[in-house]
Amino acid sequence: MVPLPRFGARAMAIGGLTSAAVGFGTLAPDLSGHGRPYGLTVGLPGVVFRLGIGSSFTPITTCATSGIPPSLAAVTAGIPNTTCRGSGPIRLVVVLSTVAATGGGHVRAVAPGGRRRDGC
């Protein structure tokens, strides 16, 4: 039984992304754990998040390639793949460049001995 033809690509994408949002939403507020087991604070929400993202990737690609002529379908299917793979490094560069340009905010340089270089 394949759920994509049964429910449709849009419903599967929305369900997967909702599952990912629930997993991330339960993971984000309580990373400290406060003595609770790792499996409940990080493991289970992480699995729900990954299952949601994984189950939404194919329906999103299906939606992106619908209505495209068959001769361009392979090129169009590569666009979500490229976006998924390339957006992480681009975000990292933007965040690190912003931190470097603003003076680092709360980030301070620490010498190898564990003492801060600014003398504090």
The 8 nearest C-alpha neighbors of each residue, nearest first, counted from 0:
[[1, 2, 5, 3, 4, 6, 7, 11],
 [0, 2, 3, 4, 5, 6, 7, 11],
 [1, 3, 5, 4, 6, 0, 7, 11],
 [2, 4, 7, 5, 6, 1, 8, 11],
 [5, 3, 7, 6, 2, 1, 8, 0],
 [4, 6, 2, 3, 7, 1, 0, 8],
 [7, 5, 3, 4, 2, 10, 11, 8],
 [8, 6, 3, 4, 10, 9, 5, 11],
 [7, 9, 58, 11, 10, 3, 12, 62],
 [8, 10, 12, 11, 7, 13, 58, 62],
 [11, 9, 13, 12, 8, 7, 14, 6],
 [12, 10, 14, 8, 9, 13, 15, 58],
 [13, 11, 55, 9, 15, 58, 14, 10],
 [12, 14, 10, 16, 11, 15, 17, 9],
 [15, 13, 11, 17, 12, 16, 10, 18],
 [16, 14, 51, 55, 18, 12, 54, 17],
 [15, 17, 19, 13, 18, 14, 51, 12],
 [18, 16, 20, 14, 19, 15, 13, 21],
 [17, 19, 51, 15, 21, 16, 20, 14],
 [20, 18, 48, 51, 16, 22, 17, 21],
 [19, 21, 17, 23, 18, 22, 24, 16],
 [22, 20, 24, 18, 19, 23, 25, 17],
 [23, 21, 48, 44, 47, 19, 25, 20],
 [22, 24, 26, 20, 25, 21, 48, 27],
 [25, 23, 21, 22, 27, 26, 20, 28],
 [24, 26, 22, 23, 27, 44, 21, 28],
 [25, 27, 23, 24, 44, 28, 41, 29],
 [26, 28, 24, 29, 25, 23, 30, 22],
 [29, 27, 26, 30, 25, 24, 31, 23],
 [30, 28, 31, 27, 32, 26, 40, 25],
 [29, 31, 32, 28, 27, 26, 40, 41],
 [30, 32, 29, 33, 34, 40, 28, 35],
 [31, 33, 35, 30, 34, 40, 29, 36],
 [34, 32, 35, 31, 29, 30, 36, 40],
 [35, 33, 32, 36, 31, 37, 40, 39],
 [34, 36, 32, 33, 37, 40, 39, 38],
 [35, 37, 38, 39, 40, 34, 32, 41],
 [38, 36, 40, 39, 41, 42, 35, 32],
 [37, 39, 42, 36, 43, 41, 40, 35],
 [40, 38, 37, 43, 36, 41, 42, 35],
 [39, 41, 37, 38, 32, 42, 36, 26],
 [42, 40, 37, 44, 38, 45, 39, 43],
 [41, 43, 38, 45, 44, 39, 37, 46],
 [42, 44, 46, 45, 39, 38, 41, 47],
 [45, 43, 22, 47, 26, 46, 42, 41],
 [46, 44, 48, 42, 43, 47, 41, 49],
 [45, 47, 49, 43, 48, 44, 50, 42],
 [48, 46, 22, 44, 50, 45, 49, 51],
 [49, 47, 19, 22, 45, 51, 46, 50],
 [50, 48, 46, 52, 51, 47, 53, 45],
 [51, 49, 53, 47, 48, 52, 54, 46],
 [50, 52, 15, 19, 18, 48, 54, 49],
 [51, 53, 49, 55, 50, 54, 19, 15],
 [54, 52, 50, 51, 55, 56, 49, 15],
 [53, 55, 51, 15, 52, 56, 50, 57],
 [54, 56, 12, 15, 52, 58, 53, 57],
 [55, 57, 59, 53, 58, 54, 60, 52],
 [58, 56, 60, 59, 55, 61, 54, 53],
 [59, 57, 8, 61, 12, 60, 55, 56],
 [60, 58, 62, 56, 61, 57, 12, 55],
 [59, 61, 63, 57, 58, 62, 76, 64],
 [62, 60, 58, 64, 59, 63, 65, 57],
 [63, 61, 59, 65, 60, 64, 58, 8],
 [64, 62, 60, 61, 65, 59, 76, 75],
 [63, 65, 61, 62, 67, 75, 72, 76],
 [66, 64, 62, 67, 63, 61, 72, 60],
 [65, 67, 64, 68, 63, 62, 69, 72],
 [68, 66, 65, 64, 72, 69, 71, 75],
 [67, 69, 70, 71, 72, 66, 65, 64],
 [70, 68, 72, 71, 67, 73, 66, 64],
 [69, 71, 68, 72, 73, 67, 74, 75],
 [72, 70, 69, 74, 68, 73, 75, 67],
 [73, 71, 69, 75, 74, 70, 76, 67],
 [74, 72, 76, 75, 71, 77, 70, 69],
 [75, 73, 77, 71, 76, 72, 78, 70],
 [74, 76, 72, 77, 73, 78, 64, 71],
 [77, 75, 73, 74, 78, 72, 60, 64],
 [76, 78, 80, 74, 75, 79, 81, 73],
 [77, 79, 81, 80, 75, 76, 82, 74],
 [80, 78, 82, 81, 77, 83, 76, 60],
 [81, 79, 77, 83, 78, 82, 84, 76],
 [82, 80, 78, 84, 83, 79, 85, 77],
 [81, 83, 79, 85, 80, 84, 86, 78],
 [82, 84, 80, 81, 85, 86, 79, 87],
 [85, 83, 81, 82, 86, 80, 87, 88],
 [84, 86, 82, 87, 83, 81, 88, 89],
 [85, 87, 89, 82, 88, 83, 84, 90],
 [88, 86, 90, 89, 85, 91, 84, 83],
 [89, 87, 91, 90, 86, 85, 92, 84],
 [88, 90, 86, 92, 91, 87, 93, 85],
 [91, 89, 93, 87, 92, 88, 86, 94],
 [90, 92, 88, 94, 89, 93, 95, 87],
 [91, 93, 89, 95, 90, 94, 96, 88],
 [94, 92, 90, 96, 91, 95, 97, 89],
 [95, 93, 97, 91, 96, 92, 90, 98],
 [96, 94, 98, 92, 97, 93, 91, 99],
 [97, 95, 99, 93, 98, 94, 92, 100],
 [96, 98, 100, 94, 95, 99, 93, 101],
 [99, 97, 103, 95, 101, 96, 100, 94],
 [98, 100, 96, 103, 102, 97, 101, 95],
 [101, 99, 97, 98, 102, 96, 103, 95],
 [102, 100, 98, 99, 103, 97, 104, 96],
 [103, 101, 99, 100, 104, 98, 106, 97],
 [102, 104, 98, 106, 99, 101, 105, 107],
 [105, 103, 106, 102, 101, 98, 107, 99],
 [106, 104, 103, 107, 102, 98, 108, 101],
 [105, 107, 103, 104, 108, 102, 98, 109],
 [108, 106, 105, 109, 103, 115, 104, 116],
 [107, 109, 115, 116, 110, 106, 117, 114],
 [110, 108, 115, 114, 116, 113, 107, 111],
 [109, 111, 114, 112, 113, 115, 116, 108],
 [110, 112, 113, 109, 114, 115, 116, 108],
 [113, 111, 110, 114, 109, 115, 116, 108],
 [112, 114, 111, 110, 109, 115, 116, 108],
 [115, 113, 110, 112, 109, 116, 111, 118],
 [114, 116, 109, 117, 110, 118, 108, 119],
 [115, 117, 118, 109, 110, 108, 114, 119],
 [116, 118, 115, 119, 108, 107, 109, 114],
 [119, 117, 116, 115, 114, 109, 110, 108],
 [118, 117, 115, 116, 114, 109, 107, 108]]
